[in-house]
Each structure stands twice: as structure tokens, then as C-alpha cells.
Amino acid sequence: MVVGIGIMTFRLHDCRSLKGKRKIVKSIIARLRNQFNASVAEIGANDVYHQAEIGVSLVGNDRQVINSKLDKLFNMADSLGLAEMIDTELEIINI
């Protein structure tokens, strides 16, 4: 079994409140869940309205497939244009 874990950090330029941040983050999470059938959640920077940290995980049998899906997921999240992706982390674990 292979587990892929990704962390994306975003800068939210147009947010002036936590309410505005929540709207953008929920939109990103919903689109990624629907497109990739992945576990997606906000995992950090909860009280900072101009930054968001979103974590994703995928489970499968093939390391290359998981790596490819996470790369596509990162690219889609960046291309949504809702926020500027400033950092990504990727880890793939064989269990």
C-alpha cells in the first residue's frame, strides 16, 4: 500500500477577514475533492486571514500513480486562480 501526502501553502491577497478566507478555502477544498476523490482539509494557519495551509492524502497500490495524481492535484489547485500557491510539500510512504 502506498500513501501520498501533500501540503500546499497559499497566500490570499484579496482577503480582509477570516470569513473571506473560509469562502476561498472551502471552494478550493471542494473542487479538489470532487476532481481527485482525495482527502482534503485545511490543516494550518487557521487564525491568519491572508494565508492558508491545505493538506491532501491519497492511498493506492502504485507509487507512480499516486505521485502523478498529487502533481496534477497541485497543478489544478494552483491554476484555479483563487489564491497564490507559495509552497508545496510532497511525501510518499510505502506501507
Contact map, one row per residue, 1 for C-alpha under 8 A:
11100000000000000000000000000000000000000000000000000000001111000000000000000000000000000000011
11110000000000000000000000000000000000000000000000000000001111100100000000000000000000000001111
11111000000000000000000000000000000000000000000000000000111100000100000000000000000000000001111
01111100000000000000000000000000000000000000000000000000111000000110010000000000000000000111100
00111110000000000000000000000000000000000000000000000011110000000000000000000000000000000111000
00011111000000000000000000000000000000000000000000000011100000000000010000000000000000011110000
00001111100000000000000000000000000000000000000000001111000000000000000000000000000000011100000
00000111110000000000000000000000000000000000000000001110000000000000000001000000000011111000000
00000011111000000000000000000000000000000000000000111100000000000000000000000000000011110000000
00000001111100000000000000000000000000000000000000111000000000000000000000000000001111100000000
00000000111110000000000000000000000000000000000001110000000000000000000000000000001111000000000
00000000011111100000100000000000000000000000000011110000000000000000000000000000011100000000000
00000000001111100000000000000000000000000000000001000000000000000000000000000000001100000000000
00000000000111110000000000000000000000000000000001000000000000000000000000000000000000000000000
00000000000111111101100000000000000000000000000011000000000000000000000000000000000000000000000
00000000000001111101100000000000000000000000000011000000000000000000000000000000000000000000000
00000000000000111111100000000000000000000000000010000000000000000000000000000000000000000000000
00000000000000111111110000000000000000000000001110000000000000000000000000000000000000000000000
00000000000000001111111000000000000000000000000000000000000000000000000000000000000000000000000
00000000000000111111111100000000000000000000000010000000000000000000000000000000000000000000000
00000000000100111111111110000000000000000000000011010000000000000000000000000000000000000000000
00000000000000000111111111000000000000000000000000000000000000000000000000000000000000000000000
00000000000000000011111111100000000000000000000000000000000000000000000000000000000000000000000
00000000000000000001111111110000000000000000000000000000000000000000000000000000011000000000000
00000000000000000000111111111000000000000100000000010000000000000000000000000000000000000000000
00000000000000000000011111111100000000000000000000000000000000000000000000000000000000000000000
00000000000000000000001111111110000000000000000000000000000000000000000000000000000000000000000
00000000000000000000000111111111000000000000000000000000000000000000000000001001010000000000000
00000000000000000000000011111111100000011100000000000100000000000000000000000000000000000000000
00000000000000000000000001111111110000000000000000000000000000000000000000000000000000000000000
00000000000000000000000000111111111000000000000000000000000000000000000000000000000000000000000
00000000000000000000000000011111111111010000000000000000000000000000000010011000000000000000000
00000000000000000000000000001111111111110000000000000000000000000000000000000000000000000000000
00000000000000000000000000000111111111000000000000000000000000000000000000000000000000000000000
00000000000000000000000000000011111110000000000000000000000000000000000000000000000000000000000
00000000000000000000000000000001111111000000000000000000000000000000100010000000000000000000000
00000000000000000000000000000001111111100000000000000000000000000000000000000000000000000000000
00000000000000000000000000000001110111110000000000000001110000000000000000000000000000000000000
00000000000000000000000000000000100011111000000000000001110000000000000000000000000000000000000
00000000000000000000000000001001100001111100000000000111100000000000000000000000000000000000000
00000000000000000000000000001000000000111110000000000111000000000000000000000000000000000000000
00000000000000000000000010001000000000011111010000011110000000000000000000000000000000000000000
00000000000000000000000000000000000000001111110000001110000000000000000000000000000000000000000
00000000000000000000000000000000000000000111110000011100000000000000000000000000000000000000000
00000000000000000000000000000000000000000011111100111000000000000000000000000000000000000000000
00000000000000000000000000000000000000000111111110010000000000000000000000000000000000000000000
00000000000000000100000000000000000000000000111110000000000000000000000000000000000000000000000
00000000000000000100000000000000000000000000111111110000000000000000000000000000000000000000000
00000000000100111101100000000000000000000000011111110000000000000000000000000000000000000000000
00000000001111110000100000000000000000000000000111110000000000000000000000000000000000000000000
00000000111100000000000000000000000000000000100111111000000000000000000000000000000000000000000
00000000111100000000100010000000000000000101110111111100000000000000000000000000000000000000000
00000011110000000000000000000000000000000111100000111110000000000000000000000000000000000000000
00000011100000000000000000001000000000011111000000011111000000000000000000000000000000000000000
00001111000000000000000000000000000000011110000000001111100000000000000000000000000000000000000
00001110000000000000000000000000000001111000000000000111110000000000000000000000000000000000000
00111100000000000000000000000000000001110000000000000011111000000000000000000000000000000000000
00111000000000000000000000000000000001100000000000000001111100000100010000000000000000000000000
11110000000000000000000000000000000000000000000000000000111110000100000000000000000000000000000
11100000000000000000000000000000000000000000000000000000011111101100000000000000000000000000000
11000000000000000000000000000000000000000000000000000000001111100000000000000000000000000000000
11000000000000000000000000000000000000000000000000000000000111111100000000000000000000000000000
01000000000000000000000000000000000000000000000000000000000111111110000000000000000000000001010
00000000000000000000000000000000000000000000000000000000000001111111000000000000000000000000000
00000000000000000000000000000000000000000000000000000000000101111111100000000000000000000000000
01110000000000000000000000000000000000000000000000000000011101111111110000000000000000000001000
00010000000000000000000000000000000000000000000000000000000000111111111000000000000000000001000
00000000000000000000000000000000000000000000000000000000000000011111111100000000000000000000000
00000000000000000000000000000000000100000000000000000000000000001111111110000000000000000000000
00010100000000000000000000000000000000000000000000000000010000000111111111000000000000000000000
00000000000000000000000000000000000000000000000000000000000000000011111111100000000000000000000
00000000000000000000000000000000000000000000000000000000000000000001111111110000000000000000000
00000000000000000000000000000001000100000000000000000000000000000000111111111000000000000000000
00000001000000000000000000000000000000000000000000000000000000000000011111111100000000010000000
00000000000000000000000000000000000000000000000000000000000000000000001111111110000000000000000
00000000000000000000000000000001000000000000000000000000000000000000000111111111000000000000000
00000000000000000000000000010001000000000000000000000000000000000000000011111111100010000000000
00000000000000000000000000000000000000000000000000000000000000000000000001111111101110000000000
00000000000000000000000000000000000000000000000000000000000000000000000000111111100000000000000
00000000000000000000000000010000000000000000000000000000000000000000000000011111111000000000000
00000000000000000000000000000000000000000000000000000000000000000000000000001111111100000000000
00000000000100000000000100010000000000000000000000000000000000000000000000000001111100000000000
00000000011110000000000100000000000000000000000000000000000000000000000000000101111110000000000
00000000011110000000000000000000000000000000000000000000000000000000000000000100111111000000000
00000001111000000000000000000000000000000000000000000000000000000000000000001100001111110000000
00000001111000000000000000000000000000000000000000000000000000000000000000000000000111110000000
00000001110000000000000000000000000000000000000000000000000000000000000000000000000011111000000
00000111100000000000000000000000000000000000000000000000000000000000000001000000000011111100000
00000111000000000000000000000000000000000000000000000000000000000000000000000000000000111110000
00011110000000000000000000000000000000000000000000000000000000000000000000000000000000011111000
00011100000000000000000000000000000000000000000000000000000000000000000000000000000000001111100
01111000000000000000000000000000000000000000000000000000000000100110000000000000000000000111110
01110000000000000000000000000000000000000000000000000000000000000000000000000000000000000011111
11100000000000000000000000000000000000000000000000000000000000100000000000000000000000000001111
11100000000000000000000000000000000000000000000000000000000000000000000000000000000000000000111
